[in-house]
Amino acid sequence: KDTTLTILPNQHSNGILDFDSVSDSDIGQYVCRGQNQVDATEEIVTIEFTGSPPSIIILPKVTNGYLQIPYHSVQSIECLNQDHHTPVDISWRLADTNELDLTKSATLFPPNMPLEFQHSGKYLCIATNEYGSTSETITIDVQQIPQEISIHIEPSNIFSIDSDIRFNCMFPQAKAIWWSSINPHRRDKNPLTLRVQSKHINKKFVCNIKDMNGKLHKKTMSIQQYSQKELTAAISTNEVERSLSINSRKMKAYQIQIQLRTSRDDIKAGGTVELQCFVEGILPNHLSWSFQSSSLPSNTHVTNDGHLLIYNFEPANIGTYTCSATTPTKQLSNSIELQADDIFHNVKSSFSYQIYSSHTDYHAGGHIFIECISSDPSITKLWIKKEENSIKNITETYLFIDRISHNDIALYECLSSNEHNQSSINFNITRSNLRSHTFPFDNISNVHIEFLSSMNQMKLGGNILINCSSSDNTPVQWSLQRKIDGIIINDSYLNIPKFSTNHFDYYYCVNKNVRRLLVLSPSLFESTKEFNSRKRNVVKYNSSFIQIINGKYIGDNITLICRIGQDIPQGKVVWSNIPKYRKNFYVRGPRLEFRPFTLEHHNQYKCLIKSQQSNEILRTLSFNTYSNIYEQTDRKPKLNLTIDTSHLVDDGELRIICSTDNSNKYHQWRFDDQMPRSKNHYEVSTDNYTSIMVIPDFDFDVDTGKYECSTSNIFGITVSSINIDRQSIKSQEQPEQEQEQEQQQEQQQYEE
């Protein structure tokens, strides 16, 4: 951690560093070091305190954010902060207007305020803390609901003697509710709770309600014999009967039905599929939907009338949809299956590729592993390599290149075809993206899945780490079809610390518009195992040396690697003579990385190979960048040096003008290979990057000689020189005198 090398054996396993409770002492930089027989590699991660926008919830919880409220009734609506660790500011406003905040409290309406029709609308709760803002909406519909009494019986409207039954009398706009029996002067509180006895059979109970206007409403309920051992409650009402008569009435058989409202011929990718669920005598808000015995996909919506809409339909939506309903007697459910055979003839197959190797392995000398993916299993796939004068077939489905070299730089194209269509997708390996370790992501999808763990971890027991991102930086999240143990999901990261056969499954990365599929299958792991076994044997060097890779010019991303050969049995690498200038310069074990190499990095670097036991220096290797890393002449700044004698006669000043195309405003002057004497000075014009050396009281005996002007950029230094003597001054003055004579002649002609 930081500048101290500390082994933390109790806090990490399989490359995962765990913190049970992060404290101030844990903040800082950590180095993960991996080492094998070839060399060691280090990566740095910084831990710092941060936070997230607040998490809020609107109460009461309602389906689809819709709440129906009786006219002139009182309803409490609150926006609550679920994270109490950071201060949060909460405000309410109307969602469809740009008006100012209605209130800055958690409660939308004042207590005991009757709601009227003008209170209907869509309201937005906004919660803000120091890390950002979160909003949730609720739609309020104030309606004139018919004034009818309903009696709810719990736990069931069929019960036995000596059971405790609860009768709850409800009315949308009630000022007072009470129960009375034979004696009208006795009042019992609502709900009415009874231990039912035989004496209650055929006894009447009356629910009394006084509405907001003082009008009295009544509904009568009687307890009757249902069977030899069971009783029931009969309610005298013209509504659907909640109870059954002993002699003539039978239990109603409820049936749940599902209908596919969209024709199967009209189902297509990107379209909308509509399913309807209904039960006779059951309100739609008592219905619920599920997919594959789990929650619904993110691109679905359940309407208030029980319809299920699937937007932007895709192959991932293929499966079984179940509608469930609760009736007075039992729980009902019915299912409908959207099958691939019925739908794929209308669904256009999606075509893309997935990279399974890490971007850290994508460089000269590294490797790349890509699969060509199609949603249609009948499509055949073929990788080809396109070069200037040739096209050749490479492989099917998987493209694997080990130890990438300049011969592998080309355009690779995956071709797919079946009896219906043909398509292709490109993967272009270039020098620039190899140097920057940047994958050329396909433009088919806005969502990208990247493997951060190496290919060696794609095995049973391996530690797999995957990141998902979107091109437009919108938030993404992982979605699973079932609950899988042993998986860690942290925002955009999916981590499987110890991969098992239970983890072979479909994984979805989703943002607001796109859902991307990742399939971790046994065949993929078998292919990875085969390619890993085909990798070339590790190179063993006869003697130790310093290797330069990735470039050889100033401005390139250059890496120096201290290689330990067979001349040293074993040892560790320590770099010395490292300059204090550390910008774009990294020490990672045996590697010195320059991102990029600039003039300031020029040095004689030393690699000390030390004994692992005694720390004794076994070998010292040197690398001189001045002689091994070259300037790029065509990318160095251009210089132009001229003499100005126009002030020499009148003022005795000689001027030397140094102009450049470089944005560096710093110029260095030298006179006869030394710094100019104190009597000389120069002025710098920052507008056009021109430096002017002014030599006052020019003297041929003192000031003649060699003048140099130099400037630099990250690609090198440019030096231009000029010799000042009597001949150069005379040759410079002659054109000026001729020009002056021409001007005098022109002036004379003009006057004549």
N, C-alpha and C positions, 0 to 999 in steps of 0.2 A: 504494500500500500504506500502511495506517495513515493518518498525517496528511501523507504525502509523495506528491505526484502524480508517478508515474513511468510512462513508456510502456515496455512490455516487448515489442518487436516480434519478438524471437527465440523467445519462449516461448509464443506463442499464434497460432492461426489458426482462422478460422471460429467465433470465440467460445469456443474451448476453450483453457484455460490449463493447460499441461503442466508437470509437475515430474519430472525424471528421477530425482532422489533428494532427498527432503524432508529438510531440515536445520533446526536451531534458528533460523537466520536467516530461514527461510521462514514461520515461525509468525506469524500476525497477521491483520488484516482487509484484504480486497482489494475494490476497487470496479470493477465492470464498467460501462462507460459506452457507451451507444448513442446515436447522433445522426443525425437526418435533417433535411430542410428545415423541418420543423415545429418540433421541439424535441428535447431530449435527455432521456434517462432513465438513472438509475443504480440498481444493485442491489449490496448488500453481502453478502459471504460471509466467514466466519471459518474459518481453517485452524488446527487444533490437533492435538496428538498424542493418539492413542487406540489401542485394540487390540481384539482379538477373543478369544473363548474358545478354548482349545487345540483342535488337530486331532489326533485319535488314531487308531490302527489296531491291531487285534488280530491277532496272528500265532499259529498259521498262518492264512492266509486260507482261509475255507471258504464253501461255497455256502449262502445263506440263514441264515448264522450257526449252522449245525448241524455238530457234529463227533462222529463215532463213534470210540470208543477201545476197544481190546481190554482185557479184564479183566486186571488185575495187570501192565499194561504201563506204561512211563514216557513221559509226554508233556509237553513244554514249551509253556506258553501264556503269551504276553507281551502287555502293553498298552504300546504305544510312542507317545511324543509326537513328532509330525512337525514341530512348530515349536520350534526350539531357542533362540529369541530371548528368551523370558520363562520364569521359573521355574514349574514345574508340579508339583502334588502329585497323585499317582496312588494310588488305593485300589481294592480289589476287595470286592464283597459279593454275597450271593445276591439275585437280582432279585425273587423271589416272597415274601420275608420282610422284616421290619423289623429284622433283626439288625444288630449293629455290624459294622464293617469286618472282613473275614476277614484281610486283609493290606494293608499300605500300601507295598508294593513293586510294581514293574512285572510281576513274575512271579507267576502265580496259585498254583502249587504249588511246594513245595521241590524242588530238583534230585534226580533219581534216586529219587523217591518213587513206588512202584507204586500205580496207581489202582485203587480197588475200586468196587463197585456204589453205595455211599453217596455217592460223589463225583459221581454224575449230577445234573444240574440246570441251571438257567439262571443264568449269572453276569453281573454288571454291573460294568464298569470305569468309574470316575468320575475324570476329570481336571479339575483346578481351577487357574486362575491368577487374577490380579488383575482380569480382565475378565469372568469367569464360569466356568461349568462345562459340560463335554461328557461324554456317556456313550455307551458302545457295549456290546452284549450278545453273548454266545455261549452256545449250548446244548450241553452235554456229555452224551453218552450212552455210559456204560460197559457193554459187552456181552460175553457169553461167545461169542467168535467161533470157529467150527470150526477145528481145528488142521490146516490143509492147506497144502501147499507150492505156490507158484506161481512160474513162471519167465518173466520178461519178456525178450524178445529185441529188441535195438535194432541198427540202425534198422529192420529188417524180418526176419520169419521166413523169407523167401525171399531168398537171396543168391547171389553168384557166388564162384568161386575167387579167392583173393588179396584178398578183402575183409576189413575189420576188423569183427568182430561182438562184441557185448557181451551176455553171458548173466547176468542179475541174478536170483538166487534169493532169495525173500522168504517170511517166516513171521511170523505175528502175535505170537508170544511166543517169540522165539528168544534163547537164551543164547549160542550160537555157530553160525556158518555157514561151511562150507568146501566146496571142490570136490575130487573125486578121479577119476582115470581108471582105466586098467588096473592100475596100481600103486596099491593102496589105501593104501600107506604114504606116498605123496606127497600133500601138501595144497596146493591153490591157493586164493588169497584170493577172496572174493566181492566184486564181480561178476567172473566169468571172462571175460577178453578174449583173443580168438584172431584171428590172421590165418589164415583157413581155407585149407587146402591139400587136394590130392587124397588125401593120406595120412590125412586125418581122416574120409573117407567110411566109414560103417558103424562108426565108433569110438564107444564109449559113454563118457559123462561122468555122474558121480553127484554130486548135490547132497546134502550131509549137514548135518543140523540137529539140535542138541541144545536141547530146550526148557527152561523154567525148572525143571522137575522132574527133569531129567537124562535124559529119554527121548530116544532117537535116532530121527530121521525121515529117510527117503531118498526121492529121486525121480531116475529115470534119464532121460537125454536122449541121443539118438544123431543124428548128422549123416548124412543120406541124400541120394541123387540125386533131384532134382525134375524136371529136364529135361536136355537135352544140355549146357547151359552153366550151369545153376543148381542150387543145393543148397537143402535145407530142414532144419529141426531137428524131430525127432519126439520127443514127450515121452510116456513111458509113464504114463498116468493115466486114470482113469475120467471125468475132467472133459471138458468140450467140447474136442475136439482142437484144438491150436494149430498143428498141422502136417498135411501131406497125404502120403498113401502114393503111391508111384510109379505103381502099376498100377490100383488100384481106386477111389481117392478123388479127388473133384473139388473145386475151390474153391467154398465156400459163397456163394451170392448173397444178400447182405443187402438188405432192403427197409425203408424208413422210411415210416411211416404216420402221418397226422394225422386226428383225428376230432373233430368239433364235438359235445361231450357235451350242450350246452344246445340245446334245440329252438329253431329260428329264431322260432317263434311266441311263445316265452317270453322273447325278448330285449327288454328295455325299459330306459328311462332309469332309472338308479339301481340296476338289478339286477346280477346276477353272471353272467358268461359263462365257460364252462369249455371249454378245448381240451386234448386229450390227444395226446401224441407217444410212439411206441414203436417199437423195432427189436428183432426177435427175436434173442436171444443177446447183447444189449448192455445193460449196467446203466444205470439212469436217470441216474446222476450223470455219464454221458458225453454227455448231451444238453444242448443250449443253444437258447435262443429269441431271436429278434430281431423288430423291428417296422419295416416300411418300410426295410429294410437298415440299421437303426440300433438304438439301445438301446430297451428296452421303456418304455412310458409309466409314470408314477409310480404309477398306480392298478392295477398288476399284481403278481402274486406267482407264482413257480415253486415247486411242491412237490417233495418228495424223490423222488416217483415219476414225474416228468416232466410233470405236469399244469400248464397255464397258467391262472390265474384272473384275470379282469378284474373288479375291483370298481367299484361306482358307475359303471356303463357310461354313456358319453356319446357324442355324434356324433364327437368327436375320436378315439375309438377305432376308427373305421371305417378299414380298410386291410388290408395284407397281413402276415400273421404267418408266420415261417419257423422251422422246427425243423431243427437240424443235429446230426449224430452222427458220431463217429469210429469206424470199424471197423478190423480188422486189415489190410484191403486198401486202403480208400479213404475219402474224406470224402463223406458223404451229406447231402442236404437235401431238404426238401419244404415246400410252402407252402399256406396256406389264406387265402382273402380274405373278409373280412366286408364286404359291399357295401351301399351306401346303399339300393338298390332293395329289397333283402331285409329291411332292418332299420327304415327310417324309418317304416313303417306302425305300428311298435310304440313308436317313440321320440317322446315328447311334445316338441314344438318349444319351445325356450327363447326368451324375448323380453326384450329389454333395450334400452338406448341407450348410445351411446358419444359422449363430448364430445371434439372434436378441437381446440378452441380452448383457450388457456391461461387459468388462473384469474386471472392478472393483467390479462387483457382483459375480465374479467367485472365490469363496473361501468357506471354511468351514462355514456353516451357511448362505451362499448366495444362489443364484438360477441360473439356466441355462435354456434357451429357444432356441431350435433348430428345423429347418424345413428340412425335407428330400426332395430334389428338383430333378425333372427330366424334360427334355425338351419334353418328350412324355407324353401327358395327359392320355393315356390309361394304363400307368403303375401303378400297385398297390404297395403301400409302407407300410412297417411294421418295427417298432423299436423293437429289442429284447435286453435283458440284459444277457451277458455271464459271469458266475462266475465259480469257480473251478469245482463245482459238479452239476451245474444246468444251464439251459437255459430257460428263460421265456419271453413271449410276454409282451411288455410294453404298446405301443400305436401305432396308425397309424399317419403317416405324421409328426406330431409334437411331440417332446420330451421335457417335462417340468419337472424339478426337483426343488422343493422349499426347502429351508433350507438344503443344501447339508451336509451330514454327512458321517462318515466312512462306513456306510452301502451302500452308493451310489457309492463308489469307485469300478469301474468295467469297462469292455469293452462293449460298446454299439454298436450294428450293425444295420444299416438300410438295409433291404432287399427289392429289387424291382423285379417285374416279370410281363411279359405279355406273349402272345402266341409265341413270337419270341425269347426272351432271358431273362436271369436272371443276376442280378449284385448286389453288396453290397458295402457299405462304412462304415468305422469304426470311432467311436469317443471314445477315451480312457480317462476316468477320473482317475487320479493318485494323490497320496499325493503330489508329487513334483510340478505338474502343478497347483494344488490348492494353494499351498503355494506361488508360484510365480505369481499367477493370469494370467497364460499364457494358451491360448487356444491351443489345439493340432490341428492346421490347417490341412485341408485335402491336399493331394498331387495331387489331380485331376487337379487343376488349379494353375498357377503361380501368379494369381491376387487374393487378399483377400479383402473382404468387412467387415468392423468392425463397429458395432454400438457403439458410444461413449455416447449417451444419454441413460437414464434408460428406462426400459419397461413401466414405468408409463407415459412416454411421447408419447407412441404410441396410440394416440387418436386424435380426431378432436380438433384442437386448441393447440395441443402439440408442443413442441420444439424438433425437431429431428435433431441430428448431426451424420453424418456418415463419416468414413474415409476409403479410398481405398489405398492399398499398393501392392507392388510386391515383391516376394521372392528374386529376383536378384537386387532389389533396382533401377530398371529402372523407368523413369518417367511415371506417370499415369495421366489420365484425365477423367472427367465425360462427357458422351454424352447423349443427350436427343432426343427423336423422334419428339418432337414438342416444341415450346416455351411455357414455363410454368411460370406464374408470381409468385412472392413470394418465389423464390429459390435463395440462395446464394451459388455460387461455387467459392471456393478459392483453387486452385491447386488440391490437393487430397481430400479436404473436401467438402462435400455436406451438406448444412444446410437448413432446412425448419423451420423457426422460428415459424410459425403459420400454422399448417397443416390443409388443407381443402380438400373437396371431389375432387377439381380440381387437387390435387397432387397424386391421385391414378393413377399410370402409370408405364411404364417400364423405368428403369434407367440402363445405361451401364457404367461400368468402363473399360477403355481401356488402354493397353500399346502397345508397338510396335508389339507384337506377339499375344496377348490374349485379348478377349473381354468377360467380365463377366456380367451377367444379374442380376439385383435386381428388384423384383416385389413388389411394395407397393400396396396391394389390400385390398378391404373391408373385405374379409374373413380373412386375416391376422390380421387386427385390431380387428375383432370380437373374434378371438381365443385368442389374447392378453388380451382383456377385460375379457374373461372367466377365463383365467389363473390367472389374477390379483385378481379376485374375489375369487378364490380358495385358495389364500395364507392364511396361518394360522394367526389367530388373534395376535395382538401385545402382547407380554408378559409384564405383569405389575408385578413389583417386590414389595414385601412387605416392604423391607428395602433397604437402599442404600448400595452399596458394590463396590469393585473393581474386575472386571472379567478379567481373562487371557484367551486368545484364540489363536488358530493357532499353539501352541507348548508349551513345558514345559522344553526343554533342551537348554543348551548353544549351539549356532550355528543355532537354529531355528529362523524363522521370527515370532516374538512374538508381540502381541498387548495387551496392558492393556486398559480396558474401565472402566471409572468411571460411574457406573449406579446410577441414582437417583430413589429411590423407593417411595412408598406411604407414608413413614414417613416424607417426605419433600414435601409440596404442589407444589412448583416450585422453581427452582434455576438455577444457571449457574456454570460450572465447571472451576476451575483454578488449574493447576498442580504446585506444588512447590517442592523444594529440588531437582531441576533438575541439574545434573552436567554440568560443562563447556564443558566436552568432548561430542561433538554433532555429531561425525561421525556416519553415518548409524542410526541416531536417530531423530525422527520427532514427533512434538507435533501437533496434528490435533484435536482441540476442546477437547472433552472428551476422546480422544484416544492418547495413547503413543505407537508409532510404532518403533520397533527395526528391522532393515533389514541388517544383522541378529543381534541377541543378542550375545554380546561378554563379556569377563571377565570385561572389562572396564565399562560396563553398570551396574554392580552390585551396588545396592544402596537401600535405604529406601525411596521410592517415596510416596509423600503425595498428596491427592486429596482434595482440598478445595471447598466445595459446598457453594456458596455465594448467598445472596438474590439479585434478579434482580433489586430491587428498591433501597435498601440502601447499597448494597455491603457488608453487614454484613456476617461474616462467620457463617453458620448454622451448618455445620458438617465437621469434618476433618477425612479422611480415610487414612490409611497407608498400604503400600504393601512392604514387605521385600523380595527382589529377592533372597537373600542368602538362604532362607528357602523354597522358592517356585519354583525356577528355578534350575534344577539339571545339574550336569556335565555328559557327556557321556564318561564313563570309557574307552570303547573300542576305542574312537577317541582321547583320551588324549595322549600326547607324552609318549614314553617308555624310561626309564632311567636304566642305569647299572653303578654301583659304585664298583671300585676295588682298591686294595692297591698295590703300586709298591715300594718294598724295595731294588731294585737293586743298588740304589745310597746311601743307608744308611751307609754301611761300609766305602766306599771310601770318600764320600763327606759329610756324615752326613745328607743327605736330605731324607725326606720321601715324597713320592708323592701319591696323591689320584686322580684317573682318573674317570671323570664323562662323559659318552658318551650317546648320545640320537639319536633317529630317527627323531627328530623334526627339521624343517628348521629354528627355532628360535635360533640364535647364542648367545642369552643372557642367562647366567646361574647365579643363585644366590647361594652363599655359606653361611652357618651358622655354628658356633662352639658353642656347648652347648647352643643352642637357642639364640645365640647372633652373631653379626657380628664378623668375625675373627679379632684377635688382629693385631696391626700394623706390627709386625715382619713377618707376613704371607703374602704371595702374591700368585696370580694364573695367569697362562697364558692360553689364549684361542686360540685353533687352529680352523681356519675358514674353513678348507677343509672338515673335517669330523664331524663338530659340536661337538667337544670334548673339555671339560674344564679340565685343570690339576691344582690342588692346590699343590704347592710346599711348604713344611715346612722345612726351613733351620735350621741347628743345632738342630735337633730333640731331645727333652728332655722328658724322661718318666714322670718326675715330673710335667712338665708344659703343654705338648702338648697332653697328652692322654685325650680322651673324645669322645663326639658324634659329628660327622661331617655330615652335610646335604647339598645335592645339589638339586636344584629345577629349573624347566623350565616350559614354558606354551605355549599353542596355543589358538585359539579361543574357543576350547571346554573345557578347564580346565587347572589346574595346577597339575603337577606330582612332588612329593617329594620323594627322596631316601636318606636313612641315613646308616651310618656304625659306629660302636664303635671301637675306636683305644685304645688298652691296650697292656700289655705285652704278653698276650696269643694270640691276633690276629696277633701281629708282629711276634711272634715265629712260629705260624702256617703258616704264609706267608713265613718266611725265610726258614723253613725246606724243602719245595719242591724246593726252589731255590738252597739250599746247595746240595741236592741230584742231581739236574740237573747239577750242577757244577762238582760234583764228576764223574758223567757219562761222561761228556765232557773230563775230565782229563784222564780217563781210555781209552777212544777212541783215544785220542792223543798219549798215551803211546803205544797202540797196533799199531797205524799207524807208529810210529817211529821204533818199533821192526821189 
